[in-house]
Amino acid sequence: MTDLNSMKISSDTEINDLKKARVLLKAVIKANPESTSGWIAVARVEELDGKLQEARKVLEEACYKFPTNEEVWAELARL
């Protein structure tokens, strides 16, 4: 698992990449809402951008949608 805490955003390019990733991944979960890895990826992008509340919100929604999925719950616990 990648340690997101060690990564720092330092350029406009990286900020734009985060914006693109956010849009792309939200489209992924909209197109395939049963993809738990998509939900986790969206939360990780939010975390990487420093938006922990948004990351938690995404994971809480994923936990509601997938109440028996251990990977989603573990990601929420990690966050």
C-alpha positions in Angstrom: 0.0 0.0 0.0 1.3 3.4 -0.9 2.1 5.8 1.9 0.1 8.9 0.9 1.3 10.9 3.8 4.8 11.0 2.4 3.7 12.6 -0.9 3.6 16.3 -1.3 1.8 18.2 -4.0 4.3 20.8 -5.3 3.3 21.9 -8.8 0.3 23.1 -10.9 0.8 20.0 -13.0 0.2 17.8 -10.0 -2.8 19.8 -9.0 -4.3 19.5 -12.5 -3.5 15.8 -12.5 -5.5 15.4 -9.3 -8.4 17.3 -10.8 -8.4 15.0 -13.8 -8.1 11.9 -11.7 -11.0 13.0 -9.5 -13.2 13.6 -12.6 -12.2 10.3 -14.2 -12.7 8.2 -11.1 -16.0 9.7 -10.2 -17.1 8.8 -13.8 -15.9 5.3 -13.1 -18.1 4.8 -10.1 -21.0 6.4 -11.8 -20.6 4.0 -14.8 -19.9 1.0 -12.6 -21.2 1.7 -9.0 -20.5 -1.9 -8.0 -16.7 -1.4 -8.4 -15.4 -1.2 -4.8 -11.9 -0.5 -6.1 -13.3 2.6 -7.9 -14.8 3.8 -4.6 -11.5 3.3 -2.8 -9.6 5.0 -5.6 -11.8 8.1 -5.4 -11.3 8.3 -1.6 -7.5 8.0 -2.1 -7.4 10.9 -4.6 -9.4 13.0 -2.1 -7.0 12.0 0.7 -4.0 12.8 -1.5 -5.5 16.2 -2.2 -5.8 16.8 1.6 -9.6 16.5 1.6 -10.0 14.0 4.3 -13.7 14.8 5.0 -14.6 14.1 1.4 -12.5 10.9 1.4 -14.4 9.7 4.5 -17.7 10.6 3.0 -16.9 8.6 -0.1 -15.9 5.6 2.0 -18.9 5.8 4.3 -21.1 5.7 1.2 -19.2 2.7 -0.1 -19.6 1.0 3.3 -23.3 1.6 3.1 -23.4 0.2 -0.5 -21.2 -2.8 0.3 -21.8 -3.6 4.0 -20.0 -7.0 3.8 -16.9 -5.9 1.8 -13.9 -6.1 4.1 -11.6 -4.1 1.8 -13.9 -1.0 1.9 -14.2 -1.2 5.7 -10.5 -1.6 6.1 -9.8 1.4 3.9 -12.2 3.5 6.1 -10.5 2.3 9.2 -7.1 3.1 7.7 -8.2 6.6 6.9 
